[in-house]
Amino acid sequence: MNIKPAEDSRRTGFLGMGGRSDGGGFGGGVAVGGGKVFVASGYRTVTAIDQASGAVIWTTPVDVPIHGAPTVSGGRVFVVDVENQIQAFDTTTGAQDWSYRGIPEPARLLRASSPAVIGDTVIAPFSSGEVMALRASTGQSLWQQVLSRTSRTSALSEIRDIAGRPVISRGVVYAVSHSGVLSAMDIRSGQPKWAPLPIAGVNAPLPVGDVVYVVSKEGELTVINRDSGQIYWTRNLNEGRVRQEGGMFGFFDRTVRPVWSGPLMASNRLVLTNSDGELVAFDPKTGAQTASIRMGGPVYIAPAAYNGALYVLTDKGDLVSIR
């Protein structure tokens, strides 16, 4: 099904290193709930589709593109747009129930996050580094934390984006920012459970049992005590994978390190993918690599598990199922 509008009078160009492009929208995602498939789109629409027939139930236009997947809970579908506005729509009619706008932040990553919901609380991640807790039914603000370091070491550290989805577990919200803050916040008050850790990441943390796993943007897997914030160990996932590319006669070459996505816990193994096209399994207790499979192309999206199988989407558009 093609959800691209037939004629988008509000289409804008994207300015990148190569100049202006009029290719239209990009990004977005899907969520399933109540017999419907909800689609958020870079073409500035939110759409509900019947899960059984594929028929469009409703389509609601929005003012700016949405690059992250929607979240469905309690009769509402929640999305965060590129201008740091979270919106809630009625799953039956598509009417907007409420919206809340965070601090505008033009510097952001091209990967996007999604809200997390539990009960009547929705957690919204913004590219400003804000983590906002709001009443899911009304949009009322409950608390706010900013995951941003006070010192800047490079131009990239100015990007405060929370690109990995916040995770709610045992009454605690775990979130990590690109600028280098990993925090565990009480779901009711927003107060940090322990001192924030200087870890920069773009993937969602993974709380399992008594620990939290997180992968940094440098490719380090860290295991943390979820009660105290104590770091048990850190493993460099790029050991033996760093290479030099480009240049001529050894000059002007560049160092290339794989970009990792995940982790996911499956069959008592930590599973991650990387931009070198690998799906790699690690021992969750020691961090030792236990298996590796080539995917046939770069992978920039974390694997998913369903009904005893792992699913991996490559950058070439191939969906790979592994049992």
C-alpha positions, -999 to 999 in steps of 0.1 A, spaced: 0 0 0 13 34 -10 6 61 17 23 89 -1 -1 117 -8 -10 121 -45 -2 158 -44 16 172 -14 14 210 -17 36 213 14 65 192 3 99 206 12 134 198 2 161 183 24 194 201 25 223 177 28 260 177 18 250 171 -18 226 200 -21 189 202 -23 167 172 -30 130 172 -38 125 134 -33 97 140 -7 93 125 27 114 98 44 113 80 77 83 70 98 72 36 110 44 13 120 26 0 151 -1 -26 155 -30 -25 180 -67 -33 181 -68 -49 147 -53 -18 130 -19 -10 116 -9 26 124 15 43 100 35 75 108 50 91 77 76 115 66 49 127 42 32 144 71 4 119 77 -8 95 103 -28 66 89 -48 37 103 -52 6 81 -74 -24 87 -50 -53 97 -70 -79 80 -80 -63 47 -55 -35 42 -83 -9 38 -75 26 49 -97 35 79 -86 71 83 -57 94 74 -49 126 94 -25 152 80 0 168 103 20 200 99 56 186 98 72 152 90 73 123 115 105 103 113 99 78 141 74 50 146 41 56 164 32 41 198 -3 27 204 -18 25 239 -52 31 257 -71 40 225 -46 66 214 -17 66 189 13 88 199 39 103 176 68 128 179 75 150 149 107 166 138 99 199 156 98 182 190 60 181 193 43 150 206 7 144 194 -20 120 205 -47 108 181 -79 88 187 -74 53 173 -110 51 161 -115 85 144 -80 98 138 -89 131 156 -61 148 175 -68 145 213 -39 168 223 -4 180 215 26 192 235 56 211 220 91 208 235 121 230 230 129 234 193 162 219 183 173 221 146 205 199 152 193 163 152 202 129 139 185 113 109 173 84 131 143 90 152 128 77 184 92 69 196 73 76 228 70 50 255 37 45 274 27 28 306 -8 33 321 -17 70 319 19 82 315 37 88 282 74 94 279 84 116 250 121 119 238 131 150 220 161 161 200 168 188 225 178 161 250 146 166 269 127 136 284 91 146 290 66 127 311 30 137 303 -5 125 312 -14 102 283 -51 111 285 -47 149 286 -12 158 276 -6 175 310 31 179 318 42 158 348 80 162 349 110 170 327 147 160 326 174 171 302 200 146 292 228 170 282 263 174 294 274 209 305 308 206 288 312 202 250 342 185 235 333 186 198 307 198 174 290 164 175 286 166 212 263 196 206 238 172 192 217 162 222 192 140 204 176 111 222 175 88 192 169 55 211 135 49 225 131 54 263 125 21 281 102 18 311 109 -11 335 100 -16 372 88 20 376 120 34 361 126 52 328 159 45 311 171 68 284 205 78 267 214 108 247 238 114 218 256 141 239 267 116 265 242 111 293 226 78 304 200 83 331 175 61 351 145 82 362 117 75 386 85 72 365 64 92 391 88 121 399 114 121 372 142 121 398 173 102 388 177 68 406 215 71 404 240 96 391 238 98 353 266 80 335 287 96 308 277 73 280 267 86 246 243 64 226 217 62 199 201 29 208 175 21 235 190 7 267 180 -29 276 171 -36 312 171 -74 319 170 -89 354 192 -69 377 213 -52 350 209 -27 322 228 -32 288 236 -2 266 257 2 235 275 35 230 279 52 197 316 43 198 306 6 198 311 -2 235 288 -26 253 284 -17 289 266 -36 317 252 -16 346 237 -26 380 201 -13 376 198 -5 413 231 14 420 243 25 385 276 6 391 293 -4 359 302 -42 359 321 -43 327 325 -28 292 334 -46 260 346 -30 228 325 -46 201 347 -31 174 378 -50 185 392 -66 153 366 -48 131 383 -14 127 398 -8 93 413 19 71 396 29 39 402 54 11 433 75 6 462 68 -17 495 51 -8 486 52 28 478 90 29 445 106 36 428 74 45 400 72 71 393 49 100 360 30 97 343 16 127 310 -4 124 278 13 137 259 -11 161 221 -14 166 205 -32 196 209 -51 218 181 -76 220 180 -106 244 170 -138 226 176 -174 238 198 -161 267 221 -143 242 226 -106 235 220 -100 198 231 -70 179 235 -60 142 260 -36 126 267 -16 95 292 -42 83 262 -65 77 267 -88 107 242 -102 132 263 -110 163 255 -129 195 273 -123 228 273 -140 261 253 -117 285 274 -125 315 309 -121 300 304 -102 267 323 -129 248 311 -133 212 294 -166 206 281 -165 170 280 -143 139 260 -144 107 264 -123 75 232 -105 65 242 -97 29 241 -59 35 246 -32 61 221 -32 90 212 1 108 180 -11 126 180 -33 157 168 -69 152 133 -79 164 121 -111 179 87 -127 173 73 -162 178 107 -179 181 123 -161 152 147 -131 147 139 -106 120 166 -83 105 160 -56 79 190 -47 59 198 -14 43 191 -30 9 155 -36 19 159 -73 25 139 -88 55 158 -118 69 142 -143 92 165 -165 114 153 -194 136 
